[in-house]
């Protein structure tokens, strides 16, 4: 089901506050300082309001409750809505700056102006922005002239992304409905995968993100068994078997789909395909499969944290 009341950690930013405290991906956030967390916004608002104040996080990891302590750091951001560079009139976007060293450097050098008035300190910069809150202003520095609606924020931050976890509700079917679903669901799954293959070739889907080999499949299978149980794991294995069946029936040299084409040719022509031509086709097919296999293995490895750190 698409709605739920469990707040999960989608990602913990490496080397930030939450990561250092031991927060991990897929941790379920139960409460913060004893306050029950039901939505990501509830959690975010509490953290933002407690910069430099220690907080206690109650999480559930693999069915066990864990308590973690951390102190949200102060994060500063300057947001410019309707940002427009005078060199490119008419091109508007939104810009968020969370590293303010350059801003402070420009203020100290006396090179930052708001509506023609130089900001002589960061406090004065804040006051000028507050005085023009919600209005389009002109910013000038050594790099040029810009306009937009500028706001400054200072708040607590621990470096995690959260999301609502969908509620998993078991649906049980009788013998008749179950038999129908055993036919309909695999068919829908095959159609979805065939469409997905077309989107890979057309460029609508990122090949690197959506093409998985044995390593990522093993990771997905392990996560499914660990987080969702043996029944979900068995269903995943069934889906992988269906995908392999579809791939095996494609007209790719060296797999069964190519032999179906050869047999059709033989049935139409009333004679087998020339042996040397068949060998060349099969050789090309095997070479393509080997190259594809090498690609997916290296692609799988690139998603592992160890290899990501190795090549940083």
Backbone as CSV, one residue per row, in Angstrom:
resi,resn,N_x,N_y,N_z,CA_x,CA_y,CA_z,C_x,C_y,C_z
1,UNK,0.848,-1.187,0.000,0.000,0.000,0.000,0.889,1.245,0.000
2,UNK,0.440,2.335,-0.626,1.327,3.499,-0.778,1.479,4.373,0.459
3,UNK,0.674,4.178,1.485,0.742,5.051,2.658,1.129,4.264,3.910
4,UNK,1.739,4.946,4.835,2.144,4.288,6.070,2.544,5.305,7.113
5,UNK,2.967,4.831,8.267,3.376,5.717,9.356,4.790,5.409,9.821
6,UNK,5.542,4.643,9.026,6.924,4.347,9.393,7.853,5.266,8.608
7,UNK,8.722,5.978,9.320,9.676,6.875,8.680,11.019,6.155,8.570
8,UNK,11.477,5.953,7.351,12.721,5.228,7.113,13.825,6.168,6.676
9,UNK,15.060,5.783,6.985,16.239,6.507,6.515,16.552,6.002,5.101
10,UNK,16.466,6.893,4.133,16.771,6.532,2.743,18.278,6.584,2.508
11,UNK,18.924,7.606,3.112,20.372,7.755,2.921,20.952,8.550,4.072
12,UNK,22.115,8.143,4.539,22.873,8.906,5.534,24.112,9.458,4.846
13,UNK,24.239,10.770,4.831,25.370,11.401,4.150,26.663,11.016,4.852
14,UNK,27.597,10.530,4.067,28.854,10.031,4.620,29.607,11.128,5.374
15,UNK,30.104,10.766,6.548,30.924,11.635,7.402,30.157,12.819,7.989
16,UNK,28.802,12.793,7.879,28.021,13.843,8.534,27.600,13.351,9.916
17,UNK,26.803,14.142,10.626,26.475,13.871,12.024,25.819,12.498,12.212
18,UNK,24.765,12.217,11.437,24.028,10.957,11.601,24.899,9.753,11.271
19,UNK,25.687,9.869,10.206,26.575,8.775,9.814,27.584,8.479,10.917
20,UNK,28.143,9.540,11.512,29.123,9.368,12.593,28.485,8.745,13.833
21,UNK,27.181,8.997,14.039,26.487,8.455,15.220,26.042,7.009,15.015
22,UNK,26.141,6.514,13.776,25.790,5.115,13.514,24.475,4.885,12.804
23,UNK,23.838,5.940,12.291,22.589,5.773,11.546,22.888,5.089,10.217
24,UNK,22.035,4.131,9.836,22.237,3.371,8.609,21.010,3.444,7.712
25,UNK,21.240,3.167,6.434,20.141,3.124,5.474,19.118,2.061,5.901
26,UNK,17.831,2.396,5.752,16.692,1.531,6.087,16.417,1.440,7.582
27,UNK,17.119,2.233,8.417,16.731,2.328,9.819,15.342,2.963,9.898
28,UNK,14.499,2.453,10.802,13.172,3.036,11.015,13.239,3.975,12.215
29,UNK,12.887,5.224,12.022,12.932,6.221,13.094,11.628,6.156,13.875
30,UNK,11.708,5.760,15.155,10.523,5.640,16.000,10.221,6.941,16.732
31,UNK,11.272,7.525,17.333,11.052,8.746,18.108,12.345,9.539,18.209
32,UNK,12.198,10.821,18.563,13.356,11.682,18.813,13.086,12.435,20.108
33,UNK,13.966,12.243,21.068,13.788,12.791,22.420,12.429,12.397,23.003
34,UNK,12.004,11.173,22.722,10.746,10.665,23.262,9.520,11.056,22.463
35,UNK,9.665,11.929,21.476,8.536,12.363,20.656,8.365,11.398,19.490
36,UNK,7.185,10.772,19.392,6.918,9.805,18.334,6.987,10.491,16.966
37,UNK,7.690,9.870,16.031,7.848,10.420,14.681,6.911,9.681,13.740
38,UNK,5.997,10.435,13.080,5.042,9.817,12.152,5.237,10.258,10.704
39,UNK,5.898,11.396,10.514,6.137,11.863,9.141,7.560,12.410,9.043
40,UNK,8.155,12.393,7.854,9.493,12.981,7.675,9.539,14.454,8.051
41,UNK,8.450,15.187,7.782,8.441,16.623,8.104,8.490,16.858,9.605
42,UNK,7.807,16.003,10.397,7.866,16.117,11.865,9.309,15.977,12.344
43,UNK,9.982,14.979,11.805,11.365,14.712,12.203,12.283,15.861,11.793
44,UNK,12.141,16.318,10.547,12.998,17.389,10.037,12.822,18.678,10.828
45,UNK,11.573,19.017,11.131,11.303,20.254,11.879,11.936,20.206,13.269
46,UNK,11.884,19.052,13.907,12.469,18.925,15.249,13.990,19.087,15.189
47,UNK,14.615,18.433,14.222,16.072,18.528,14.090,16.479,19.970,13.765
48,UNK,15.745,20.616,12.862,16.078,22.000,12.477,16.012,22.950,13.673
49,UNK,15.113,22.657,14.618,14.926,23.551,15.773,15.900,23.261,16.910
50,UNK,16.776,22.249,16.754,17.661,21.868,17.860,19.128,21.834,17.436
51,UNK,19.534,22.879,16.748,20.947,22.998,16.380,21.802,23.131,17.630
52,UNK,22.921,22.402,17.667,23.878,22.429,18.781,23.282,21.916,20.098
53,UNK,22.157,21.181,20.011,21.555,20.575,21.209,21.520,19.063,21.017
54,UNK,22.018,18.316,22.000,22.053,16.860,21.884,20.639,16.291,21.832
55,UNK,20.418,15.329,20.934,19.117,14.677,20.816,19.309,13.158,20.872
56,UNK,18.245,12.458,21.312,18.267,10.996,21.355,17.325,10.453,20.291
57,UNK,17.846,9.577,19.493,17.083,8.990,18.398,16.792,7.529,18.715
58,UNK,15.506,7.156,18.705,15.115,5.761,18.910,14.796,5.165,17.544
59,UNK,15.571,4.163,17.136,15.373,3.568,15.814,15.130,2.061,15.952
60,UNK,14.592,1.492,14.877,14.416,0.040,14.801,15.250,-0.448,13.623
61,UNK,16.131,-1.398,13.913,17.009,-1.949,12.872,16.915,-3.471,12.925
62,UNK,16.431,-4.042,11.847,16.284,-5.510,11.760,15.474,-6.057,12.934
63,UNK,14.408,-5.326,13.309,13.510,-5.794,14.362,13.955,-5.464,15.768
64,UNK,15.131,-4.867,15.953,15.640,-4.531,17.280,15.693,-3.021,17.470
65,UNK,15.306,-2.568,18.658,15.340,-1.134,18.953,16.743,-0.721,19.390
66,UNK,17.183,0.398,18.841,18.518,0.929,19.141,18.373,2.411,19.468
67,UNK,19.110,2.876,20.465,19.103,4.303,20.820,20.431,4.937,20.416
68,UNK,20.361,6.034,19.689,21.556,6.745,19.237,21.488,8.189,19.703
69,UNK,22.649,8.729,20.053,22.731,10.135,20.469,23.572,10.910,19.470
70,UNK,23.149,12.134,19.205,23.897,12.997,18.286,23.526,14.446,18.546
71,UNK,24.352,15.342,18.038,24.104,16.772,18.183,24.016,17.398,16.802
72,UNK,22.821,17.849,16.388,22.692,18.468,15.070,23.641,19.651,14.918
73,UNK,24.346,19.683,13.815,25.241,20.813,13.548,24.442,21.977,12.950
74,UNK,25.035,23.149,12.998,24.394,24.328,12.408,24.678,24.332,10.905
75,UNK,23.623,24.424,10.144,23.767,24.542,8.690,23.195,25.883,8.250
76,UNK,23.945,26.572,7.412,23.504,27.861,6.887,23.286,27.749,5.383
77,UNK,22.198,28.317,4.907,21.946,28.323,3.465,21.430,29.693,3.024
78,UNK,21.831,30.066,1.833,21.275,31.244,1.172,20.532,30.734,-0.059
79,UNK,19.231,30.997,-0.111,18.398,30.547,-1.233,17.998,31.741,-2.079
80,UNK,18.187,31.620,-3.387,17.806,32.689,-4.308,16.741,32.141,-5.249
81,UNK,15.499,32.580,-5.066,14.418,32.206,-5.976,14.354,33.229,-7.116
82,UNK,13.930,32.766,-8.273,13.880,33.610,-9.481,15.246,34.220,-9.774
83,UNK,16.309,33.404,-9.529,17.675,33.872,-9.761,17.871,34.197,-11.240
84,UNK,18.429,35.393,-11.509,18.678,35.826,-12.887,20.019,36.527,-12.978
85,UNK,20.857,36.060,-13.887,22.159,36.672,-14.153,21.966,37.763,-15.199
86,UNK,22.498,38.959,-14.926,22.310,40.085,-15.860,22.870,39.791,-17.240
87,UNK,23.825,38.840,-17.327,24.406,38.490,-18.628,23.472,37.608,-19.447
88,UNK,22.483,36.967,-18.763,21.557,36.069,-19.452,20.125,36.438,-19.064
89,UNK,19.656,37.611,-19.506,18.317,38.068,-19.117,17.228,37.100,-19.577
90,UNK,16.232,36.928,-18.701,15.106,36.050,-19.028,15.278,34.620,-18.563
91,UNK,16.503,34.206,-18.229,16.756,32.839,-17.759,16.722,32.823,-16.226
92,UNK,15.652,32.279,-15.675,15.471,32.287,-14.223,15.496,30.861,-13.672
93,UNK,16.078,30.713,-12.498,16.152,29.408,-11.845,16.184,29.622,-10.339
94,UNK,16.354,28.552,-9.582,16.477,28.655,-8.123,17.844,28.134,-7.709
95,UNK,18.528,28.884,-6.876,19.878,28.537,-6.454,19.920,28.430,-4.938
96,UNK,20.542,27.359,-4.436,20.729,27.182,-2.990,22.226,27.071,-2.720
97,UNK,22.751,27.953,-1.888,24.171,27.957,-1.529,24.290,27.542,-0.072
98,UNK,25.007,26.416,0.181,25.161,25.970,1.573,26.607,26.051,2.060
99,UNK,27.478,26.592,1.242,28.855,26.875,1.665,29.073,28.371,1.528
100,UNK,29.055,29.047,2.679,28.998,30.509,2.666,30.358,31.177,2.822
101,UNK,31.446,30.426,2.689,32.782,31.026,2.816,33.000,32.116,1.775
102,UNK,32.554,31.867,0.535,32.730,32.863,-0.531,31.897,34.112,-0.254
103,UNK,30.686,33.898,0.293,29.821,35.037,0.626,30.476,35.885,1.707
104,UNK,30.966,35.213,2.766,31.630,35.949,3.847,32.893,36.654,3.351
105,UNK,33.636,35.979,2.448,34.846,36.581,1.899,34.534,37.834,1.109
106,UNK,33.456,37.806,0.322,33.066,38.973,-0.470,32.619,40.121,0.430
107,UNK,31.926,39.779,1.544,31.487,40.806,2.488,32.691,41.458,3.161
108,UNK,33.646,40.637,3.612,34.845,41.173,4.270,35.653,42.055,3.328
109,UNK,35.638,41.719,2.026,36.384,42.517,1.045,35.602,43.745,0.593
110,UNK,34.365,43.879,1.068,33.545,45.024,0.695,33.050,44.983,-0.738
111,UNK,32.944,43.769,-1.291,32.565,43.641,-2.698,31.132,43.159,-2.911
112,UNK,30.389,42.981,-1.825,29.011,42.513,-1.958,28.047,43.646,-1.645
113,UNK,27.163,43.930,-2.619,26.187,44.998,-2.451,24.779,44.452,-2.661
114,UNK,23.844,44.971,-1.868,22.432,44.634,-2.008,21.682,45.910,-2.338
115,UNK,21.087,45.938,-3.529,20.406,47.146,-4.023,21.304,48.370,-3.935
116,UNK,22.597,48.176,-4.227,23.546,49.283,-4.257,24.195,49.600,-2.930
117,UNK,23.738,48.966,-1.833,24.286,49.213,-0.500,25.259,48.101,-0.131
118,UNK,26.481,48.473,0.201,27.496,47.483,0.554,27.212,46.906,1.935
119,UNK,27.290,45.579,2.042,27.139,44.911,3.336,28.509,44.835,3.991
120,UNK,28.683,45.542,5.132,29.999,45.627,5.765,30.277,44.486,6.741
121,UNK,29.246,43.706,7.076,29.412,42.537,7.951,28.309,41.530,7.616
122,UNK,28.487,40.303,8.098,27.472,39.293,7.803,26.168,39.622,8.517
123,UNK,26.253,40.213,9.714,25.044,40.635,10.427,24.269,41.662,9.609
124,UNK,25.013,42.578,9.009,24.361,43.599,8.183,23.753,42.963,6.927
125,UNK,24.436,41.961,6.401,23.926,41.208,5.244,22.578,40.564,5.596
126,UNK,22.496,39.963,6.802,21.249,39.344,7.251,20.137,40.387,7.391
127,UNK,20.483,41.551,7.953,19.478,42.604,8.163,18.948,43.142,6.837
128,UNK,19.836,43.310,5.856,19.414,43.801,4.541,18.482,42.800,3.859
129,UNK,18.784,41.505,4.017,17.911,40.483,3.434,16.550,40.477,4.137
130,UNK,16.563,40.595,5.484,15.318,40.605,6.245,14.449,41.812,5.867
131,UNK,15.102,42.946,5.622,14.362,44.161,5.256,13.722,44.051,3.883
132,UNK,14.289,43.182,3.039,13.751,43.006,1.680,13.115,41.631,1.490
133,UNK,12.657,41.044,2.586,12.085,39.700,2.541,10.905,39.621,1.563
134,UNK,10.957,38.638,0.675,9.870,38.428,-0.280,9.920,39.314,-1.497
135,UNK,10.919,40.208,-1.568,11.021,41.121,-2.710,12.238,40.787,-3.567
136,UNK,12.149,41.068,-4.843,13.279,40.875,-5.747,14.311,41.961,-5.476
137,UNK,15.562,41.538,-5.251,16.634,42.487,-4.984,17.765,42.271,-5.984
138,UNK,18.670,43.232,-6.026,19.839,43.131,-6.902,21.076,42.869,-6.053
139,UNK,21.816,41.825,-6.401,23.071,41.492,-5.726,24.224,41.805,-6.668
140,UNK,25.228,42.491,-6.132,26.405,42.796,-6.938,27.659,42.320,-6.212
141,UNK,28.537,41.651,-6.952,29.853,41.308,-6.416,30.871,41.374,-7.550
142,UNK,32.081,40.923,-7.272,33.140,41.030,-8.284,32.814,40.220,-9.536
143,UNK,31.946,39.203,-9.402,31.629,38.343,-10.543,30.548,38.877,-11.450
144,UNK,29.772,39.859,-11.002,28.723,40.406,-11.838,27.532,40.874,-11.031
145,UNK,26.409,41.057,-11.735,25.185,41.547,-11.111,24.084,40.497,-11.276
146,UNK,23.337,40.243,-10.172,22.313,39.210,-10.180,21.066,39.740,-9.473
147,UNK,19.927,39.119,-9.760,18.691,39.529,-9.098,17.916,38.282,-8.678
148,UNK,17.014,38.463,-7.724,16.188,37.363,-7.251,15.642,37.638,-5.864
149,UNK,14.832,36.699,-5.365,14.287,36.796,-4.005,15.211,35.978,-3.106
150,UNK,15.940,36.675,-2.234,17.006,36.037,-1.460,16.585,35.855,-0.012
151,UNK,16.860,34.670,0.538,16.576,34.423,1.955,17.753,33.680,2.586
152,UNK,17.950,33.922,3.876,19.033,33.275,4.633,18.423,32.464,5.762
153,UNK,18.898,31.214,5.935,18.401,30.349,7.001,19.558,29.733,7.767
154,UNK,19.324,29.527,9.065,20.299,28.847,9.925,19.513,27.843,10.762
155,UNK,19.901,26.563,10.677,19.092,25.532,11.324,19.934,24.302,11.634
156,UNK,19.348,23.386,12.427,20.022,22.139,12.768,19.981,21.158,11.610
157,UNK,21.046,20.361,11.499,21.167,19.443,10.359,21.996,18.238,10.782
158,UNK,21.525,17.013,10.436,22.300,15.815,10.787,22.725,15.006,9.562
159,UNK,22.194,15.365,8.393,22.671,14.726,7.168,22.022,13.410,6.812
160,UNK,20.684,13.343,6.883,20.004,12.128,6.412,18.807,12.513,5.545
161,UNK,18.452,11.590,4.641,17.236,11.733,3.845,16.238,10.696,4.355
162,UNK,14.991,11.122,4.557,13.977,10.219,5.095,12.788,10.124,4.141
163,UNK,12.009,9.074,4.309,10.803,8.885,3.502,9.834,7.995,4.266
164,UNK,8.568,8.097,3.891,7.546,7.230,4.477,7.674,5.840,3.862
165,UNK,7.692,4.819,4.709,7.742,3.447,4.213,6.317,2.973,3.953
166,UNK,6.025,2.468,2.751,4.668,1.976,2.474,4.297,0.851,3.442
167,UNK,3.054,0.826,3.848,2.577,-0.254,4.713,2.449,-1.534,3.904
168,UNK,3.042,-2.621,4.395,2.969,-3.905,3.711,1.803,-4.690,4.290
169,UNK,0.766,-4.896,3.469,-0.419,-5.613,3.914,-0.543,-6.900,3.100
170,UNK,-0.593,-8.048,3.782,-0.732,-9.328,3.087,-2.156,-9.489,2.562
171,UNK,-2.275,-9.825,1.279,-3.572,-10.092,0.672,-3.659,-11.584,0.372
172,UNK,-4.710,-12.222,0.815,-4.864,-13.666,0.605,-5.996,-13.929,-0.394
173,UNK,-5.756,-14.885,-1.283,-6.721,-15.205,-2.322,-7.180,-16.649,-2.175
174,UNK,-8.391,-16.913,-2.653,-8.887,-18.278,-2.697,-8.248,-19.028,-3.854
175,UNK,-8.598,-20.293,-4.014,-7.976,-21.130,-5.046,-8.236,-20.555,-6.444
176,UNK,-9.484,-20.161,-6.712,-9.833,-19.635,-8.039,-9.101,-18.352,-8.362
177,UNK,-9.206,-17.358,-7.463,-8.529,-16.078,-7.692,-7.019,-16.259,-7.731
178,UNK,-6.511,-17.152,-6.884,-5.065,-17.392,-6.865,-4.575,-17.967,-8.177
179,UNK,-5.359,-18.871,-8.770,-4.982,-19.460,-10.060,-4.966,-18.390,-11.149
180,UNK,-5.980,-17.519,-11.150,-6.039,-16.440,-12.150,-4.825,-15.525,-12.013
181,UNK,-4.500,-15.153,-10.767,-3.355,-14.262,-10.546,-2.048,-14.928,-10.939
182,UNK,-1.974,-16.250,-10.811,-0.743,-16.961,-11.186,-0.481,-16.862,-12.685
183,UNK,-1.529,-16.565,-13.456,-1.381,-16.381,-14.910,-1.238,-14.906,-15.275
184,UNK,-2.048,-14.057,-14.632,-2.082,-12.631,-14.972,-0.814,-11.912,-14.519
185,UNK,-0.384,-12.147,-13.270,0.778,-11.429,-12.729,2.060,-11.691,-13.526
186,UNK,2.393,-12.961,-13.862,3.594,-13.180,-14.683,3.504,-12.514,-16.057
187,UNK,2.304,-12.530,-16.661,2.131,-11.885,-17.969,2.395,-10.383,-17.852
188,UNK,1.798,-9.732,-16.830,2.022,-8.286,-16.627,3.501,-7.996,-16.376
189,UNK,4.151,-8.890,-15.639,5.575,-8.712,-15.337,6.420,-8.821,-16.606
190,UNK,6.067,-9.753,-17.489,6.787,-9.908,-18.758,6.608,-8.657,-19.622
191,UNK,5.373,-8.168,-19.713,5.093,-6.959,-20.501,5.893,-5.774,-19.965
192,UNK,5.928,-5.625,-18.635,6.671,-4.524,-18.022,8.156,-4.606,-18.368
193,UNK,8.725,-5.817,-18.336,10.148,-5.973,-18.635,10.463,-5.745,-20.103
194,UNK,9.563,-6.187,-20.994,9.773,-5.936,-22.427,9.746,-4.432,-22.710
195,UNK,8.798,-3.725,-22.080,8.750,-2.262,-22.223,10.022,-1.629,-21.672
196,UNK,10.493,-2.172,-20.536,11.724,-1.652,-19.933,12.931,-1.822,-20.847
197,UNK,13.012,-2.973,-21.538,14.114,-3.196,-22.481,14.071,-2.165,-23.604
198,UNK,12.854,-1.887,-24.092,12.707,-0.872,-25.135,13.147,0.494,-24.653
199,UNK,12.840,0.820,-23.396,13.236,2.115,-22.833,14.741,2.207,-22.629
200,UNK,15.398,1.051,-22.363,16.862,1.044,-22.265,17.498,1.387,-23.602
201,UNK,16.971,0.792,-24.675,17.515,1.036,-26.009,17.208,2.452,-26.503
202,UNK,16.048,2.993,-26.097,15.665,4.337,-26.550,16.336,5.439,-25.736
203,UNK,16.925,5.061,-24.586,17.584,6.055,-23.745,16.696,6.647,-22.669
204,UNK,15.430,6.195,-22.592,14.528,6.716,-21.555,14.940,6.243,-20.166
205,UNK,15.597,5.077,-20.099,16.118,4.566,-18.827,17.641,4.541,-18.877
206,UNK,18.262,4.867,-17.740,19.715,4.831,-17.625,20.180,3.374,-17.576
207,UNK,21.006,2.978,-18.566,21.473,1.592,-18.645,22.245,1.213,-17.390
208,UNK,23.119,2.102,-16.937,23.971,1.779,-15.787,23.146,1.550,-14.528
209,UNK,22.075,2.317,-14.348,21.258,2.185,-13.143,20.301,0.998,-13.201
210,UNK,19.915,0.584,-14.407,18.840,-0.402,-14.539,19.277,-1.757,-15.079
211,UNK,20.567,-1.912,-15.365,21.067,-3.201,-15.823,21.886,-3.834,-14.701
212,UNK,21.427,-4.973,-14.203,22.085,-5.601,-13.055,22.644,-6.961,-13.434
213,UNK,23.759,-7.316,-12.812,24.388,-8.613,-13.001,24.285,-9.455,-11.750
214,UNK,25.061,-10.517,-11.661,24.942,-11.460,-10.535,25.226,-10.845,-9.168
215,UNK,26.140,-9.872,-9.116,26.505,-9.295,-7.815,25.353,-8.470,-7.242
216,UNK,24.772,-7.598,-8.060,23.655,-6.777,-7.573,22.415,-7.617,-7.328
217,UNK,22.215,-8.650,-8.163,21.070,-9.535,-7.949,21.205,-10.237,-6.598
218,UNK,22.426,-10.679,-6.268,22.663,-11.315,-4.967,22.410,-10.333,-3.826
219,UNK,22.821,-9.078,-4.010,22.592,-8.040,-2.986,21.095,-7.796,-2.805
220,UNK,20.374,-7.664,-3.921,18.928,-7.446,-3.853,18.239,-8.641,-3.182
221,UNK,18.664,-9.856,-3.549,18.071,-11.065,-2.972,18.326,-11.128,-1.467
222,UNK,19.551,-10.803,-1.048,19.877,-10.803,0.375,19.069,-9.786,1.148
223,UNK,18.939,-8.564,0.595,18.150,-7.514,1.257,16.682,-7.919,1.352
224,UNK,16.167,-8.540,0.287,14.759,-8.961,0.283,14.504,-10.005,1.362
225,UNK,15.390,-10.995,1.450,15.228,-12.036,2.473,15.356,-11.461,3.876
226,UNK,16.292,-10.510,4.049,16.576,-9.950,5.382,15.454,-9.027,5.855
227,UNK,14.985,-8.144,4.938,14.033,-7.120,5.354,12.573,-7.528,5.156
228,UNK,12.296,-8.447,4.195,10.897,-8.735,3.881,10.507,-10.192,4.082
229,UNK,11.467,-11.063,4.340,11.123,-12.435,4.673,11.241,-13.410,3.519
230,UNK,11.067,-14.691,3.863,11.310,-15.773,2.911,10.288,-15.800,1.780
231,UNK,9.020,-15.417,2.073,8.001,-15.455,1.016,8.323,-14.442,-0.084
232,UNK,8.754,-13.241,0.308,9.141,-12.223,-0.686,10.369,-12.675,-1.459
233,UNK,11.268,-13.389,-0.775,12.475,-13.906,-1.432,12.098,-14.934,-2.512
234,UNK,11.156,-15.822,-2.200,10.730,-16.840,-3.168,10.076,-16.179,-4.387
235,UNK,9.251,-15.158,-4.140,8.621,-14.431,-5.249,9.675,-13.752,-6.117
236,UNK,10.710,-13.188,-5.487,11.799,-12.566,-6.248,12.494,-13.596,-7.134
237,UNK,12.765,-14.777,-6.588,13.405,-15.831,-7.378,12.535,-16.221,-8.587
238,UNK,11.202,-16.262,-8.360,10.280,-16.572,-9.458,10.350,-15.494,-10.538
239,UNK,10.424,-14.226,-10.117,10.501,-13.125,-11.083,11.806,-13.177,-11.873
240,UNK,12.903,-13.502,-11.192,14.187,-13.627,-11.889,14.116,-14.759,-12.918
241,UNK,13.460,-15.860,-12.571,13.297,-16.978,-13.499,12.501,-16.551,-14.728
242,UNK,11.460,-15.744,-14.516,10.649,-15.260,-15.632,11.487,-14.362,-16.547
243,UNK,12.302,-13.478,-15.938,13.164,-12.594,-16.734,14.147,-13.412,-17.558
244,UNK,14.727,-14.446,-16.944,15.679,-15.304,-17.664,14.991,-16.020,-18.823
245,UNK,13.727,-16.435,-18.620,12.980,-17.073,-19.697,12.802,-16.113,-20.875
246,UNK,12.425,-14.865,-20.554,12.222,-13.864,-21.609,13.532,-13.601,-22.346
247,UNK,14.615,-13.420,-21.589,15.924,-13.166,-22.212,16.342,-14.331,-23.094
248,UNK,16.065,-15.554,-22.659,16.475,-16.751,-23.395,15.703,-16.899,-24.708
249,UNK,14.494,-16.320,-24.776,13.684,-16.418,-25.985,13.924,-15.271,-26.964
250,UNK,14.745,-14.277,-26.560,15.063,-13.183,-27.477,15.962,-13.699,-28.598
251,UNK,15.857,-13.116,-29.793,16.669,-13.580,-30.942,18.133,-13.136,-30.845
252,UNK,18.772,-13.474,-29.737,20.179,-13.140,-29.518,21.014,-14.370,-29.877
253,UNK,22.016,-14.233,-30.708,22.868,-15.386,-31.045,23.409,-16.063,-29.797
254,UNK,23.424,-17.393,-29.808,23.945,-18.243,-28.732,22.919,-18.575,-27.672
255,UNK,21.704,-17.985,-27.729,20.647,-18.390,-26.803,19.520,-19.044,-27.595
256,UNK,18.543,-19.630,-26.894,17.509,-20.429,-27.560,16.709,-19.637,-28.587
257,UNK,16.534,-18.330,-28.345,15.776,-17.513,-29.293,16.388,-17.510,-30.681
258,UNK,17.708,-17.559,-30.768,18.372,-17.582,-32.081,18.110,-18.903,-32.791
259,UNK,18.061,-20.011,-32.038,17.804,-21.310,-32.654,16.369,-21.395,-33.190
260,UNK,15.447,-20.725,-32.521,14.077,-20.671,-33.039,14.065,-20.025,-34.418
261,UNK,14.842,-18.937,-34.586,14.950,-18.276,-35.896,15.586,-19.207,-36.925
262,UNK,16.646,-19.914,-36.498,17.305,-20.836,-37.426,16.320,-21.924,-37.901
263,UNK,15.516,-22.441,-36.957,14.559,-23.500,-37.310,13.447,-22.968,-38.221
264,UNK,13.045,-21.708,-37.983,12.039,-21.097,-38.855,12.591,-20.935,-40.276
265,UNK,13.854,-20.487,-40.338,14.506,-20.349,-41.652,14.544,-21.705,-42.357
266,UNK,14.905,-22.744,-41.587,15.000,-24.092,-42.162,13.629,-24.581,-42.626
267,UNK,12.588,-24.264,-41.858,11.237,-24.684,-42.223,10.765,-23.985,-43.499
268,UNK,11.129,-22.702,-43.642,10.702,-21.941,-44.817,11.506,-22.335,-46.060
269,UNK,12.827,-22.420,-45.900,13.711,-22.710,-47.038,13.817,-24.203,-47.362
270,UNK,13.349,-25.025,-46.433,13.435,-26.480,-46.607,14.877,-26.989,-46.650
271,UNK,15.791,-26.211,-46.026,17.181,-26.633,-45.920,17.825,-25.878,-44.769
272,UNK,18.806,-26.477,-44.123,19.452,-25.806,-42.976,20.314,-24.630,-43.419
273,UNK,20.546,-23.699,-42.450,21.422,-22.568,-42.718,22.853,-23.059,-42.893
274,UNK,23.584,-22.391,-43.760,24.980,-22.762,-44.010,25.741,-22.841,-42.684
275,UNK,26.462,-23.927,-42.477,27.151,-24.179,-41.216,28.135,-23.068,-40.858
276,UNK,28.912,-22.587,-41.844,29.917,-21.548,-41.574,29.253,-20.231,-41.180
277,UNK,28.136,-19.910,-41.833,27.411,-18.683,-41.472,26.872,-18.783,-40.050
278,UNK,26.319,-19.978,-39.720,25.795,-20.182,-38.368,26.900,-20.052,-37.328
279,UNK,28.072,-20.601,-37.618,29.195,-20.519,-36.680,29.618,-19.069,-36.459
280,UNK,29.648,-18.270,-37.541,30.025,-16.855,-37.411,29.000,-16.089,-36.573
281,UNK,27.715,-16.376,-36.830,26.660,-15.709,-36.050,26.782,-16.058,-34.569
282,UNK,26.994,-17.344,-34.289,27.121,-17.782,-32.899,28.367,-17.196,-32.245
283,UNK,29.462,-17.101,-32.998,30.705,-16.522,-32.456,30.481,-15.060,-32.069
284,UNK,29.819,-14.313,-32.972,29.528,-12.899,-32.679,28.629,-12.791,-31.449
285,UNK,27.619,-13.679,-31.379,26.710,-13.657,-30.235,27.416,-13.936,-28.927
286,UNK,28.291,-14.934,-28.908,29.041,-15.267,-27.692,29.945,-14.108,-27.287
287,UNK,30.592,-13.483,-28.292,31.472,-12.337,-28.005,30.678,-11.193,-27.375
288,UNK,29.468,-10.938,-27.913,28.617,-9.875,-27.356,28.220,-10.201,-25.917
289,UNK,27.852,-11.466,-25.670,27.459,-11.871,-24.317,28.619,-11.759,-23.333
290,UNK,29.840,-12.079,-23.778,31.020,-11.961,-22.904,31.267,-10.501,-22.545
291,UNK,31.199,-9.621,-23.562,31.402,-8.175,-23.316,30.326,-7.653,-22.376
292,UNK,29.060,-8.062,-22.620,27.961,-7.630,-21.757,28.159,-8.129,-20.330
293,UNK,28.625,-9.390,-20.201,28.879,-9.953,-18.871,29.943,-9.177,-18.115
294,UNK,31.029,-8.816,-18.807,32.098,-8.033,-18.176,31.570,-6.676,-17.745
295,UNK,30.746,-6.051,-18.616,30.191,-4.728,-18.298,29.326,-4.775,-17.039
296,UNK,28.392,-5.757,-16.971,27.472,-5.789,-15.830,28.204,-6.110,-14.533
297,UNK,29.254,-6.924,-14.599,30.008,-7.239,-13.379,30.726,-5.999,-12.858
298,UNK,31.404,-5.272,-13.764,32.080,-4.040,-13.330,31.064,-2.986,-12.899
299,UNK,29.910,-2.961,-13.586,28.855,-2.029,-13.195,28.349,-2.356,-11.793
300,UNK,28.150,-3.654,-11.501,27.735,-4.073,-10.156,28.764,-3.666,-9.109
301,UNK,30.027,-3.898,-9.414,31.097,-3.570,-8.464,31.140,-2.075,-8.177
302,UNK,30.827,-1.257,-9.177,30.897,0.203,-8.999,29.884,0.708,-7.984
303,UNK,28.845,-0.085,-7.675,27.840,0.335,-6.701,28.200,-0.083,-5.275
304,UNK,29.232,-0.910,-5.124,29.635,-1.342,-3.793,30.441,-0.242,-3.107
305,UNK,30.158,0.045,-1.820,30.866,1.117,-1.105,32.390,0.985,-1.169
306,UNK,32.900,-0.255,-1.087,34.353,-0.465,-1.102,34.968,0.093,-2.377
307,UNK,34.373,-0.220,-3.528,34.912,0.241,-4.808,34.672,1.733,-5.020
308,UNK,33.569,2.256,-4.491,33.328,3.698,-4.602,34.406,4.478,-3.849
309,UNK,34.787,3.991,-2.658,35.853,4.650,-1.897,37.199,4.475,-2.580
310,UNK,37.406,3.320,-3.203,38.681,3.006,-3.839,38.992,3.952,-4.988
311,UNK,37.949,4.356,-5.715,38.169,5.185,-6.907,37.820,6.656,-6.681
312,UNK,37.586,7.034,-5.423,37.330,8.460,-5.132,38.621,9.260,-5.223
